[in-house]
Amino acid sequence: MATPESKVKAEVKKVIAEFGSKIDQFWPVPSGFGESHLDCILCANGFFVAIETKAPGKKPTPRQVYRAKTTVDASGFALVIDGTDKTTTYNQLRLILAELCSVERSKS
């Protein structure tokens, strides 16, 4: 049976898939070794994006808030998505990724 958070992850994966090879994504599986990160790490046209998915209405843990902050401090993008309008929505994610993927970048 799908959990509420797994349904959010599935929707996020659908949005990311719309951008094909412009996005490289990695969904780390927590193993108990080393420091963990947010649920999805991706590179969108050279931009670093970290996404934390939550069940609707759930909040990030202090560790997740810290990882989001370190991402933003390093000039990356950190998003929390729970499938509601209280966090980044799927349409907002789509718009953010479209904007990042449309930036003309030098490949040197």
C-alpha positions as CSV (number, residue, x, y, z in Angstrom):
1,M,0.0,0.0,0.0
2,A,1.3,3.4,-0.9
3,T,2.0,5.8,2.0
4,P,0.9,9.5,1.8
5,E,4.6,10.5,1.4
6,S,5.2,8.0,-1.3
7,K,2.3,9.5,-3.3
8,V,4.0,12.9,-3.0
9,K,7.3,11.4,-4.2
10,A,5.6,9.8,-7.2
11,E,4.1,13.2,-8.2
12,V,7.4,14.9,-7.8
13,K,9.1,12.2,-10.0
14,K,6.4,12.8,-12.7
15,V,7.2,16.5,-12.7
16,I,10.9,15.9,-12.9
17,A,10.5,13.4,-15.7
18,E,8.9,16.1,-17.9
19,F,12.4,17.7,-18.3
20,G,14.1,14.5,-19.5
21,S,17.9,14.7,-19.8
22,K,18.0,18.3,-18.6
23,I,17.8,17.0,-15.1
24,D,20.0,14.4,-13.3
25,Q,18.2,13.2,-10.2
26,F,19.3,11.1,-7.3
27,W,17.0,9.7,-4.5
28,P,19.4,8.5,-1.8
29,V,18.3,5.6,0.3
30,P,19.1,6.1,4.0
31,S,21.5,3.4,5.2
32,G,22.6,4.6,8.6
33,F,26.1,5.3,7.4
34,G,27.4,8.9,7.1
35,E,25.4,12.1,6.9
36,S,22.1,12.0,5.1
37,H,20.5,14.7,2.9
38,L,17.0,15.5,1.7
39,D,14.9,13.1,-0.3
40,C,15.9,14.1,-3.8
41,I,19.1,15.7,-5.0
42,L,19.1,17.0,-8.6
43,C,21.1,19.0,-11.0
44,A,18.9,21.0,-13.3
45,N,20.9,22.6,-16.1
46,G,23.8,23.0,-13.7
47,F,21.8,24.3,-10.7
48,F,21.8,22.3,-7.5
49,V,18.3,21.5,-6.1
50,A,17.4,19.5,-3.0
51,I,13.8,18.5,-2.4
52,E,12.2,17.1,0.8
53,T,8.9,15.4,0.4
54,K,6.5,15.0,3.3
55,A,3.2,13.5,3.9
56,P,0.5,16.2,3.7
57,G,0.7,18.5,6.7
58,K,3.9,17.0,8.0
59,K,6.9,19.3,8.8
60,P,10.6,18.8,8.1
61,T,12.7,17.5,11.0
62,P,15.4,19.8,12.5
63,R,18.0,17.8,10.5
64,Q,16.1,18.4,7.3
65,V,15.7,22.1,8.0
66,Y,19.5,22.2,8.6
67,R,20.2,20.4,5.3
68,A,17.9,22.8,3.5
69,K,19.7,25.8,5.1
70,T,23.1,24.5,4.1
71,T,21.9,24.0,0.5
72,V,20.6,27.6,0.3
73,D,23.7,28.9,2.0
74,A,25.7,27.3,-0.8
75,S,23.5,29.1,-3.4
76,G,21.5,26.0,-4.2
77,F,17.7,25.6,-4.1
78,A,15.9,23.8,-1.3
79,L,12.2,22.9,-1.6
80,V,9.7,21.2,0.7
81,I,6.7,19.6,-1.0
82,D,3.8,17.9,0.8
83,G,1.2,18.0,-1.9
84,T,-0.7,20.9,-0.4
85,D,-0.7,24.6,-1.1
86,K,1.1,25.2,2.2
87,T,4.5,24.2,0.7
88,T,5.9,24.3,-2.8
89,T,3.2,22.9,-5.1
90,Y,3.7,20.6,-8.1
91,N,3.0,23.5,-10.4
92,Q,5.5,25.7,-8.6
93,L,8.1,22.9,-8.9
94,R,7.4,22.7,-12.6
95,L,7.8,26.4,-13.0
96,I,11.0,26.5,-11.0
97,L,12.6,23.7,-13.0
98,A,11.4,25.2,-16.3
99,E,13.1,28.4,-15.4
100,L,16.3,26.7,-14.3
101,C,16.4,24.6,-17.4
102,S,15.9,27.6,-19.7
103,V,18.9,29.5,-18.5
104,E,21.6,29.8,-21.2
105,R,24.8,28.4,-19.7
106,S,28.3,28.1,-21.0
107,K,29.5,24.5,-21.1
108,S,33.2,25.0,-20.7
